[in-house]
Amino acid sequence: MSLKVAVQMDHISTVSIAGDTSFALALEAQARGHALWHYTPDRLSMVDGKVIAWAETLEVRDEEGNHFTLGAPQRLDLSEMDVVLLRQDPPFDMNYITTTHILDRIHPKTLVVNDPSWVRNSPEKIFVTEFADLMPETLITRDTREVDDFRKKHGDIIVKPLYGNGGAGIFHLREGDRNLASLLEMFMGAFREPFIVQRYLKEVRGGDKRIILIEGEPVGAINRVPADHDSRSNMHVGGRAEHAELTEREREICARIGPSLRERGFTLVGIDVIGDWLTEINVTSPTGIREVKRFGGADIAALFWEAVEARRAGG
């Protein structure tokens, strides 16, 4: 079955192909004979109720520095596509939310992956709180009194933006750190929305595990170990990826959240686990599949397209 696939993503010229999941999905789609188009979110429009994008045909190659060829821009009616991959990176702001409203107009006749309504209604650091018993103690607030009380109770804390990504803006404050008031002032000035505060998990020194799920089932994992000088394990900021297997606790976490992922139409999800604790459920543009394969794990791009093809076939 050959599909017409449009990929809504950050411009392909900006990606680092060694670790980019969107590129890996495009590479596998091409290998399976699917036709690819590429466009960035700013080229998505709705005209008299019709969803269009100025897009280019896309060819990809697994060659660093020579990884893509784009055709001439063309005005594409996205209702004529079989699949749209919703893959741009956060920030999860009003621009991002607006694209999900627009893509709602064509889904599910054109299959949008992940489901745009549920992406919009499942902010990654809020969706996870539906499983509060699987999480470390967590506070979402703009009230400094609540933050003070939380730190008095839990000591070392992590403070981070509610809608951030890639490890940006994450701070580890020790129990006696005197910078909390200044940090909260900075957050209040930079963000209109609440921020998130969590009990610091010392287990992060041993790694922050990224587990990939397809249709709610775990298919692979990597461990991301923070650099000696940093509390963050994200590979964007110097974290080191290493091979990982799932523990019994992690399988329990996946079994708990799997039904909710399937109910929301989430084909591809990445969750973050530190020690025994679930910290995030990533539904916008989860990464890690190239690293899983590089360490001898599953070919998750192939599993993803098998799931998408089954959906298109009504399976």
Residue frames relative to the residue before (quaternion, step in Angstrom):
aa qw qx qy qz dx dy dz
M 1.0000 0.0000 0.0000 0.0000 0.00 0.00 0.00
S 0.1750 -0.7822 0.5927 0.0789 3.57 -0.68 1.15
L 0.1566 -0.8073 0.5673 0.0435 3.56 -0.79 1.08
K 0.3516 -0.6676 0.6074 0.2485 3.53 -1.31 0.48
V 0.0356 -0.8374 0.5402 -0.0758 3.55 -0.43 1.31
A 0.1100 -0.7615 0.6363 0.0566 3.56 -0.87 1.03
V 0.1927 -0.7861 0.5812 0.0839 3.58 -0.91 0.96
Q 0.1645 -0.7604 0.6245 0.0679 3.57 -0.66 1.17
M 0.2237 0.7869 -0.5207 0.2440 3.55 -0.30 1.28
D 0.6043 -0.4483 0.4658 0.4657 3.53 -1.34 -0.03
H 0.6534 -0.5565 0.3070 0.4113 3.58 -1.02 0.73
I 0.5311 -0.6789 0.4080 0.3009 3.55 -0.82 1.02
S 0.5720 0.5910 -0.3896 0.4144 3.61 1.16 -0.39
T 0.6869 0.5098 -0.2775 0.4373 3.60 1.18 -0.51
V 0.6042 0.6058 -0.3665 0.3657 3.62 1.16 -0.34
S 0.3464 -0.6731 0.6089 0.2368 3.51 -1.30 0.53
I 0.3391 -0.8186 0.4185 0.1994 3.57 -0.10 1.30
A 0.5520 0.6357 -0.4049 0.3567 3.62 1.12 -0.52
G 0.8241 0.1767 -0.0796 0.5322 3.59 1.06 -0.66
D 0.5179 0.6803 -0.3990 0.3314 3.58 1.24 0.16
T 0.3842 -0.7532 0.4936 0.2036 3.56 -0.64 1.16
S 0.6211 0.5425 -0.3552 0.4402 3.61 0.97 -0.77
F 0.6454 0.5070 -0.3154 0.4763 3.58 0.99 -0.82
A 0.6508 0.5164 -0.3218 0.4542 3.60 0.93 -0.85
L 0.6487 0.5050 -0.3212 0.4701 3.61 1.00 -0.77
A 0.6448 0.5088 -0.3195 0.4725 3.59 1.01 -0.78
L 0.6397 0.5367 -0.3234 0.4452 3.58 0.97 -0.86
E 0.6827 0.4705 -0.2833 0.4820 3.58 0.93 -0.89
A 0.6173 0.5411 -0.3518 0.4499 3.61 0.99 -0.75
Q 0.6545 0.5103 -0.3038 0.4679 3.56 0.94 -0.90
A 0.6544 0.5202 -0.3132 0.4505 3.59 0.95 -0.86
R 0.6968 0.4587 -0.2644 0.4839 3.58 1.14 -0.60
G 0.5976 -0.6162 0.3390 0.3850 3.57 1.30 0.16
H 0.4606 0.6727 -0.4622 0.3489 3.60 1.21 0.27
A 0.4056 -0.6956 0.5405 0.2440 3.58 -1.12 0.72
L 0.2032 -0.8217 0.5301 0.0497 3.56 -0.82 1.07
W 0.0477 -0.7355 0.6743 0.0457 3.51 -1.25 0.75
H 0.2198 -0.7757 0.5859 0.0820 3.56 -1.17 0.68
Y 0.1771 0.7570 -0.6239 0.0796 3.57 -1.05 0.78
T 0.4095 -0.6836 0.5506 0.2487 3.54 -1.28 0.49
P 0.6703 -0.5518 0.3035 0.3926 3.63 -1.08 0.63
D 0.6321 0.5509 -0.3442 0.4224 3.61 1.07 -0.63
R 0.6815 0.4607 -0.2927 0.4874 3.61 1.24 -0.21
L 0.4907 0.6189 -0.4392 0.4281 3.56 1.28 0.40
S 0.0330 0.8086 -0.5836 0.0673 3.59 -0.84 0.99
M 0.1962 -0.7242 0.6358 0.1812 3.53 -1.38 0.24
V 0.0533 -0.8052 0.5891 -0.0415 3.56 -0.65 1.21
D 0.8252 -0.1353 0.0491 0.5461 3.58 -0.49 1.21
G 0.7453 -0.4199 0.2073 0.4746 3.55 0.98 0.92
K 0.6235 0.5170 -0.3473 0.4727 3.60 1.26 -0.12
V 0.3168 -0.7575 0.5468 0.1636 3.59 -0.91 0.98
I 0.0485 0.8062 -0.5838 0.0826 3.55 -0.60 1.17
A 0.0701 -0.7683 0.6325 0.0691 3.54 -1.31 0.32
W 0.3774 -0.6601 0.5899 0.2717 3.53 -1.14 0.65
A 0.0558 0.8338 -0.5309 0.1405 3.53 -0.26 1.34
E 0.2723 -0.7319 0.5967 0.1848 3.53 -1.33 0.36
T 0.5107 -0.5683 0.5212 0.3802 3.55 -1.17 0.47
L 0.2049 -0.8031 0.5568 0.0545 3.55 -1.07 0.83
E 0.0285 -0.7328 0.6793 0.0262 3.52 -1.09 0.89
V 0.1380 -0.8048 0.5752 0.0496 3.57 -0.95 0.88
R 0.0899 -0.7621 0.6402 0.0362 3.52 -1.27 0.63
D 0.4103 -0.7054 0.5216 0.2488 3.57 -1.02 0.78
E 0.4243 0.6665 -0.4729 0.3900 3.53 0.71 1.23
E 0.3806 -0.7377 0.5082 0.2294 3.58 -0.42 1.19
G 0.8086 0.2276 -0.2022 0.5034 3.56 -0.84 1.04
N 0.7678 0.1839 -0.1171 0.6024 3.57 1.28 -0.19
H 0.3030 0.8423 -0.4026 0.1911 3.53 1.08 0.79
F 0.8150 0.1778 -0.1118 0.5400 3.64 1.14 -0.07
T 0.1001 -0.7247 0.6736 0.1051 3.49 -1.41 0.37
L 0.1522 -0.7860 0.5956 0.0652 3.56 -0.90 0.99
G 0.4021 -0.6920 0.5459 0.2480 3.53 -1.13 0.71
A 0.7055 -0.4137 0.3370 0.4664 3.56 -1.30 -0.21
P 0.5557 -0.6080 0.4371 0.3613 3.62 -1.02 0.70
Q 0.0005 -0.7815 0.6235 -0.0217 3.55 -1.07 0.80
R 0.4782 -0.6606 0.5037 0.2850 3.54 -1.17 0.68
L 0.1070 -0.8471 0.5202 -0.0194 3.54 -0.24 1.36
D 0.2934 -0.7138 0.6106 0.1776 3.57 -0.91 0.97
L 0.3158 -0.8025 0.4726 0.1813 3.58 -0.28 1.25
S 0.5532 0.5906 -0.4092 0.4215 3.61 1.20 -0.25
E 0.6483 0.5034 -0.3169 0.4753 3.59 1.25 -0.28
M 0.5385 0.5894 -0.4076 0.4433 3.58 1.29 0.05
D 0.4604 -0.6429 0.5265 0.3123 3.56 -1.24 0.40
V 0.8056 0.0627 0.0339 0.5881 3.56 1.01 -0.92
V 0.0756 -0.7265 0.6773 0.0881 3.54 -1.23 0.66
L 0.2305 -0.7486 0.6062 0.1378 3.55 -0.86 0.98
L 0.2276 -0.7602 0.6000 0.1019 3.57 -0.68 1.18
R 0.1600 0.8593 -0.4500 0.1828 3.55 0.13 1.32
Q 0.4318 0.6842 -0.5140 0.2850 3.65 1.06 0.15
D 0.5293 -0.6288 0.4716 0.3194 3.54 -1.17 0.65
P 0.5618 -0.5280 0.4910 0.4057 3.57 -1.26 0.33
P 0.3633 0.0915 -0.8868 -0.2706 1.78 -2.46 -0.17
F 0.4318 -0.6792 0.5441 0.2371 3.50 -1.17 0.80
D 0.1916 0.8046 -0.5223 0.2077 3.52 0.40 1.32
M 0.7539 -0.3752 0.2550 0.4753 3.59 -1.25 -0.16
N 0.5832 0.5553 -0.3816 0.4537 3.60 1.11 -0.51
Y 0.6527 0.5019 -0.3053 0.4784 3.57 0.94 -0.92
I 0.6661 0.5125 -0.3018 0.4501 3.57 0.87 -0.98
T 0.6369 0.5339 -0.3320 0.4461 3.59 0.99 -0.81
T 0.6332 0.5205 -0.3502 0.4534 3.62 0.95 -0.74
T 0.6393 0.5145 -0.3475 0.4538 3.61 1.02 -0.65
H 0.6127 0.5341 -0.3491 0.4664 3.60 1.06 -0.69
I 0.6619 0.5006 -0.3091 0.4645 3.59 0.93 -0.87
L 0.6946 0.4750 -0.2866 0.4580 3.59 0.86 -0.92
D 0.5067 0.6339 -0.4183 0.4079 3.59 1.22 -0.37
R 0.6334 0.5794 -0.3334 0.3897 3.58 1.06 -0.75
I 0.7540 0.3616 -0.2173 0.5035 3.62 1.15 -0.44
H 0.6285 0.5317 -0.3306 0.4616 3.59 1.23 -0.37
P 0.6324 -0.1716 -0.7534 -0.0544 1.69 -2.00 1.55
K 0.3487 0.7262 -0.5307 0.2633 3.66 1.18 0.12
T 0.6797 0.1859 -0.1587 0.6916 3.51 1.13 -0.79
L 0.3601 -0.7528 0.5084 0.2124 3.58 -0.62 1.10
V 0.1138 -0.7783 0.6158 0.0453 3.58 -0.61 1.16
V 0.0716 -0.8075 0.5849 -0.0278 3.55 -0.73 1.14
N 0.4974 -0.3268 -0.7827 0.1822 1.54 -1.24 2.21
D 0.7168 -0.4525 0.3240 0.4201 3.57 -1.31 0.46
P 0.4169 -0.7633 0.4235 0.2534 3.64 -0.46 1.16
S 0.6136 0.5449 -0.3668 0.4381 3.62 1.02 -0.66
W 0.7253 0.4349 -0.2531 0.4699 3.55 0.87 -0.93
V 0.5551 0.5508 -0.3995 0.4785 3.60 1.17 -0.43
R 0.6677 0.5049 -0.2962 0.4599 3.58 0.91 -0.93
N 0.7637 0.3924 -0.1943 0.4743 3.58 0.94 -0.90
S 0.7095 0.4093 -0.2542 0.5143 3.59 1.27 0.14
P 0.0437 -0.8064 0.5897 0.0066 3.63 0.56 1.06
E 0.5778 -0.6941 0.3038 0.3033 3.50 -0.71 1.19
K 0.7383 0.3956 -0.2353 0.4930 3.58 0.98 -0.77
I 0.6432 0.4670 -0.3317 0.5081 3.59 1.31 0.00
F 0.5978 0.5706 -0.3497 0.4413 3.60 0.99 -0.83
V 0.6577 0.5421 -0.3171 0.4160 3.57 0.90 -0.90
T 0.6137 0.5741 -0.3598 0.4054 3.61 1.10 -0.55
E 0.4907 0.6238 -0.4490 0.4106 3.61 1.24 -0.02
F 0.7214 0.3326 -0.2064 0.5713 3.58 1.29 -0.28
A 0.0068 0.8752 -0.4836 0.0117 3.55 0.95 0.98
D 0.6542 0.5247 -0.3283 0.4346 3.59 1.04 -0.66
L 0.6509 0.4912 -0.3175 0.4839 3.60 1.26 -0.24
M 0.6654 0.5405 -0.2669 0.4402 3.58 1.31 -0.32
P 0.5173 -0.5364 0.5242 0.4122 3.55 -1.31 0.11
E 0.6676 -0.4754 0.3665 0.4405 3.57 -1.24 0.32
T 0.0434 -0.8281 0.5537 -0.0760 3.55 -0.78 1.13
L 0.1006 -0.7709 0.6283 0.0293 3.53 -1.10 0.86
I 0.0748 -0.7527 0.6522 0.0494 3.59 -1.01 0.88
T 0.2586 0.7835 -0.5003 0.2626 3.58 -0.42 1.19
R 0.2155 -0.6911 0.6490 0.2340 3.50 -1.48 -0.01
D 0.5380 0.6430 -0.3812 0.3896 3.57 1.31 0.01
T 0.3700 -0.7689 0.4762 0.2122 3.60 -0.40 1.20
R 0.5786 0.5767 -0.3851 0.4292 3.60 1.13 -0.52
E 0.6467 0.5153 -0.3156 0.4654 3.55 1.02 -0.81
V 0.6397 0.5164 -0.3279 0.4653 3.58 1.03 -0.78
D 0.6356 0.5286 -0.3274 0.4576 3.60 0.96 -0.84
D 0.6699 0.4929 -0.2979 0.4686 3.57 0.89 -0.93
F 0.6412 0.5347 -0.3217 0.4466 3.58 1.00 -0.86
R 0.6845 0.4687 -0.3010 0.4703 3.61 0.90 -0.87
K 0.6086 0.5421 -0.3645 0.4505 3.60 1.00 -0.67
K 0.6915 0.4844 -0.2728 0.4613 3.56 1.04 -0.78
H 0.8278 0.2816 -0.0986 0.4752 3.59 0.88 -0.97
G 0.4636 -0.6982 0.4542 0.3021 3.63 1.17 -0.14
D 0.8295 0.0100 0.0312 0.5576 3.59 -0.63 -1.12
I 0.0271 -0.8113 0.5834 -0.0265 3.56 -0.91 0.96
I 0.2990 -0.6752 0.6353 0.2259 3.51 -1.42 0.26
V 0.0894 -0.7615 0.6403 0.0451 3.58 -1.02 0.90
K 0.1255 0.8038 -0.5695 0.1174 3.59 -0.80 0.98
P 0.6031 -0.5536 0.4163 0.3955 3.59 -1.21 0.43
L 0.5421 -0.6415 0.4391 0.3190 3.56 -1.07 0.76
Y 0.8001 0.2423 -0.1128 0.5370 3.58 1.03 -0.74
G 0.3700 0.7343 -0.4891 0.2910 3.58 1.11 0.61
N 0.1344 -0.7760 0.6081 0.1001 3.55 -1.33 0.00
G 0.8081 0.3467 -0.2137 0.4255 3.51 -1.35 0.22
G 0.6499 -0.5415 0.3236 0.4239 3.58 1.17 0.38
A 0.4747 0.6882 -0.4402 0.3277 3.59 1.26 -0.04
G 0.8563 0.1806 -0.1316 0.4656 3.55 -1.06 0.84
I 0.4803 0.6461 -0.4568 0.3783 3.60 1.15 0.54
F 0.0604 -0.8123 0.5798 -0.0180 3.57 -0.78 1.07
H 0.2161 -0.7311 0.6352 0.1237 3.53 -1.12 0.87
L 0.0474 -0.8000 0.5980 -0.0105 3.56 -0.66 1.15
R 0.3406 -0.7408 0.5438 0.1986 3.54 -0.74 1.06
E 0.7370 -0.4686 0.2644 0.4090 3.53 -1.26 0.51
G 0.7834 0.3325 -0.1783 0.4938 3.58 0.90 -0.86
D 0.3687 0.7531 -0.4816 0.2549 3.61 1.25 0.11
R 0.3020 -0.7883 0.5158 0.1462 3.59 -0.81 1.04
N 0.5562 0.6392 -0.3757 0.3755 3.60 1.26 0.10
L 0.4036 0.7503 -0.4661 0.2387 3.60 1.23 -0.09
A 0.6714 0.5030 -0.3202 0.4401 3.62 0.80 -0.93
S 0.6626 0.4952 -0.3074 0.4703 3.58 0.95 -0.85
L 0.6435 0.5252 -0.3231 0.4535 3.56 0.98 -0.82
L 0.6663 0.4939 -0.3079 0.4662 3.58 0.93 -0.86
E 0.5998 0.5406 -0.3559 0.4704 3.60 1.07 -0.66
M 0.6559 0.5090 -0.3097 0.4634 3.57 0.96 -0.87
F 0.6599 0.5000 -0.3077 0.4689 3.59 0.93 -0.89
M 0.6512 0.5187 -0.3225 0.4505 3.60 0.95 -0.86
G 0.6808 0.4789 -0.2897 0.4724 3.59 1.06 -0.70
A 0.7173 0.4702 -0.2543 0.4469 3.58 1.04 -0.79
F 0.8065 0.2248 -0.0829 0.5405 3.59 1.05 -0.74
R 0.3785 -0.7184 0.5370 0.2285 3.57 -0.98 0.83
E 0.6866 0.4821 -0.2804 0.4664 3.56 1.12 -0.66
P 0.6523 -0.4747 0.3873 0.4463 3.60 -1.25 0.12
F 0.3038 -0.7073 0.5959 0.2289 3.54 -1.32 0.17
I 0.4428 -0.7023 0.5030 0.2400 3.54 -1.28 0.24
V 0.0954 -0.7702 0.6304 0.0193 3.54 -1.04 0.92
Q 0.0051 -0.8057 0.5918 -0.0256 3.58 -0.87 0.97
R 0.5710 -0.5392 0.4853 0.3844 3.51 -1.27 0.44
Y 0.4520 -0.6913 0.4946 0.2705 3.56 -0.87 0.98
L 0.2248 -0.7675 0.5906 0.1073 3.54 -0.94 0.98
K 0.3323 -0.7750 0.5015 0.1936 3.58 -0.35 1.22
E 0.5380 0.6385 -0.3948 0.3835 3.59 1.24 -0.39
V 0.5068 0.6645 -0.4237 0.3494 3.60 1.23 -0.33
R 0.5543 0.6048 -0.4076 0.4011 3.62 1.14 -0.46
G 0.6854 0.4460 -0.2804 0.5027 3.58 1.21 -0.48
G 0.7202 -0.4356 0.2347 0.4862 3.57 1.28 -0.01
D 0.2863 -0.6913 0.6451 0.1548 3.48 -1.40 0.52
K 0.2283 -0.8263 0.5021 0.1137 3.57 -0.29 1.24
R 0.1942 -0.7381 0.6361 0.1132 3.56 -0.99 0.95
I 0.0832 -0.7859 0.6128 -0.0018 3.55 -0.71 1.18
I 0.2398 -0.7739 0.5757 0.1106 3.57 -0.84 1.03
L 0.0908 -0.7812 0.6168 0.0319 3.55 -0.97 0.95
I 0.1425 -0.7407 0.6510 0.0852 3.55 -1.13 0.81
E 0.8324 -0.0638 -0.0191 0.5502 3.57 -0.71 1.14
G 0.7379 -0.4600 0.2208 0.4418 3.55 0.96 0.96
E 0.6582 0.4783 -0.3144 0.4891 3.60 1.25 0.10
P 0.4527 -0.6942 0.4776 0.2915 3.62 -0.85 0.88
V 0.0881 -0.8229 0.5612 0.0120 3.58 -0.89 0.96
G 0.8138 -0.0958 0.0552 0.5706 3.60 1.18 -0.11
A 0.0996 -0.7950 0.5974 0.0337 3.54 -1.28 0.39
I 0.0830 -0.7312 0.6683 0.1087 3.50 -1.37 0.40
N 0.3291 -0.6968 0.5913 0.2380 3.55 -1.25 0.42
R 0.1646 -0.7800 0.5989 0.0763 3.57 -0.92 0.95
V 0.1513 -0.8231 0.5465 0.0297 3.54 -0.43 1.28
P 0.4094 -0.7285 0.4824 0.2626 3.62 -0.68 1.01
A 0.5665 -0.5640 0.4771 0.3652 3.52 -1.25 0.49
D 0.6683 -0.5314 0.3392 0.3948 3.57 -1.18 0.56
H 0.7407 0.4273 -0.2211 0.4689 3.59 1.04 -0.77
D 0.7247 0.4251 -0.2101 0.4999 3.62 1.24 -0.06
S 0.3982 -0.6992 0.5398 0.2474 3.56 -1.22 0.56
R 0.6475 0.5346 -0.3040 0.4500 3.57 1.27 -0.35
S 0.2829 -0.7889 0.5280 0.1373 3.54 -0.98 0.88
N 0.4170 0.7240 -0.4697 0.2852 3.60 1.24 -0.13
M 0.5031 -0.6743 0.4517 0.2969 3.56 -0.94 0.88
H 0.5362 0.6186 -0.3978 0.4141 3.61 1.23 -0.42
V 0.7885 0.3054 -0.1366 0.5161 3.57 1.07 -0.73
G 0.7679 -0.4215 0.1955 0.4409 3.58 1.07 0.68
G 0.4148 0.6961 -0.4853 0.3284 3.59 1.21 0.17
R 0.3349 -0.7453 0.5470 0.1819 3.58 -1.11 0.70
A 0.3094 -0.7539 0.5517 0.1776 3.57 -0.80 1.02
E 0.0357 0.7787 -0.6260 0.0226 3.53 -1.14 0.72
H 0.6595 -0.5101 0.3818 0.3989 3.57 -1.28 0.45
A 0.0173 0.7954 -0.6052 0.0274 3.56 -1.10 0.74
E 0.2093 -0.7239 0.6415 0.1435 3.52 -1.26 0.61
L 0.5281 -0.6338 0.4601 0.3283 3.56 -1.20 0.45
T 0.3495 -0.7083 0.5764 0.2094 3.53 -1.07 0.81
E 0.6716 -0.4687 0.3717 0.4373 3.56 -1.29 0.17
R 0.6360 0.5259 -0.3275 0.4602 3.61 0.99 -0.79
E 0.6683 0.4984 -0.3052 0.4602 3.60 0.93 -0.85
R 0.6284 0.5056 -0.3399 0.4837 3.58 1.06 -0.65
E 0.6089 0.5398 -0.3440 0.4686 3.58 1.09 -0.67
I 0.6400 0.5179 -0.3199 0.4689 3.60 0.97 -0.86
C 0.6693 0.5001 -0.3022 0.4589 3.59 0.88 -0.93
A 0.6484 0.5152 -0.3216 0.4589 3.60 0.99 -0.80
R 0.6451 0.5287 -0.3199 0.4494 3.58 1.06 -0.72
I 0.7731 0.3753 -0.2012 0.4701 3.58 0.83 -0.96
G 0.4871 0.7163 -0.4118 0.2829 3.60 1.19 -0.49
P 0.6720 0.4942 -0.3272 0.4439 3.65 0.78 -0.88
S 0.6515 0.5069 -0.3235 0.4626 3.61 0.99 -0.75
L 0.6279 0.5267 -0.3386 0.4623 3.59 1.03 -0.69
R 0.6702 0.4896 -0.3006 0.4699 3.57 0.95 -0.85
E 0.6294 0.5421 -0.3348 0.4449 3.60 0.98 -0.81
R 0.7212 0.4306 -0.2361 0.4886 3.58 1.08 -0.74
G 0.4934 -0.6887 0.4209 0.3241 3.60 1.20 0.09
F 0.3823 0.7245 -0.4884 0.3007 3.58 1.12 0.62
T 0.2307 -0.7950 0.5498 0.1120 3.57 -0.33 1.25
L 0.8072 0.1302 -0.0338 0.5748 3.59 0.88 -0.97
V 0.0735 0.7897 -0.5975 0.1184 3.57 -0.68 1.17
G 0.1256 -0.7582 0.6313 0.1041 3.53 -1.19 0.62
I 0.1039 -0.7913 0.5986 0.0687 3.59 -0.77 0.95
D 0.2978 -0.7387 0.5809 0.1678 3.55 -1.25 0.57
V 0.0359 -0.7951 0.6044 -0.0352 3.54 -0.86 1.06
I 0.0710 -0.7659 0.6388 0.0200 3.56 -0.90 1.01
G 0.8018 0.0007 -0.0534 0.5952 3.56 -0.55 1.15
D 0.7705 -0.2892 0.2424 0.5137 3.56 -0.65 -1.12
W 0.6404 0.5871 -0.2797 0.4085 3.57 1.29 0.07
L 0.3760 -0.6920 0.5813 0.2045 3.53 -1.05 0.94
T 0.1177 -0.8297 0.5432 0.0506 3.61 -0.74 1.00
E 0.8110 -0.0064 0.0059 0.5850 3.64 1.04 -0.60
I 0.1731 -0.7130 0.6637 0.1451 3.53 -1.36 0.44
N 0.1516 -0.8304 0.5351 0.0334 3.57 -0.32 1.31
V 0.0254 -0.8391 0.5413 -0.0473 3.58 -0.49 1.24
T 0.5752 0.6116 -0.3891 0.3791 3.61 1.20 -0.24
S 0.7754 -0.2085 0.1628 0.5733 3.60 0.48 -1.14
P 0.0513 -0.8456 0.5308 0.0229 3.60 0.59 1.12
T 0.2341 -0.7743 0.5806 0.0930 3.53 -1.11 0.82
G 0.5167 0.6757 -0.4617 0.2515 3.54 -1.37 0.02
I 0.5496 0.6630 -0.4114 0.2985 3.61 1.13 -0.34
R 0.6220 0.5298 -0.3631 0.4478 3.62 1.04 -0.57
E 0.6469 0.5149 -0.3218 0.4613 3.57 1.03 -0.78
V 0.6084 0.5441 -0.3591 0.4526 3.61 0.99 -0.75
K 0.6899 0.4701 -0.2853 0.4708 3.59 0.83 -0.94
R 0.6389 0.5452 -0.3304 0.4305 3.59 0.99 -0.83
F 0.7119 0.4169 -0.2508 0.5065 3.59 1.11 -0.64
G 0.6649 -0.5535 0.2937 0.4065 3.58 1.20 0.45
G 0.4914 0.6687 -0.4246 0.3620 3.58 1.27 0.26
A 0.7907 -0.3323 0.2383 0.4557 3.52 -1.33 -0.25
D 0.4412 -0.6197 0.5721 0.3067 3.54 -1.32 0.45
I 0.1647 -0.8471 0.4990 0.0792 3.57 0.24 1.30
A 0.5765 0.5704 -0.3911 0.4351 3.62 1.08 -0.55
A 0.6529 0.4953 -0.3150 0.4788 3.59 0.98 -0.80
L 0.6480 0.5102 -0.3200 0.4663 3.60 0.96 -0.81
F 0.6147 0.5486 -0.3394 0.4538 3.57 1.05 -0.76
W 0.7200 0.4407 -0.2715 0.4622 3.59 0.76 -0.98
E 0.5730 0.5531 -0.3886 0.4634 3.59 1.12 -0.47
A 0.6598 0.4992 -0.3045 0.4720 3.59 1.00 -0.83
V 0.6630 0.4984 -0.3093 0.4652 3.60 0.92 -0.88
E 0.6540 0.5108 -0.3173 0.4590 3.59 0.91 -0.88
A 0.6328 0.5221 -0.3291 0.4676 3.59 1.04 -0.77
R 0.6400 0.5157 -0.3290 0.4650 3.59 0.99 -0.77
R 0.6688 0.4975 -0.3046 0.4608 3.57 0.89 -0.90
A 0.6904 0.4623 -0.2720 0.4856 3.56 1.10 -0.68
G 0.5310 -0.6502 0.3915 0.3769 3.56 1.31 -0.05
G 0.4622 0.7016 -0.4327 0.3269 3.57 1.27 0.30
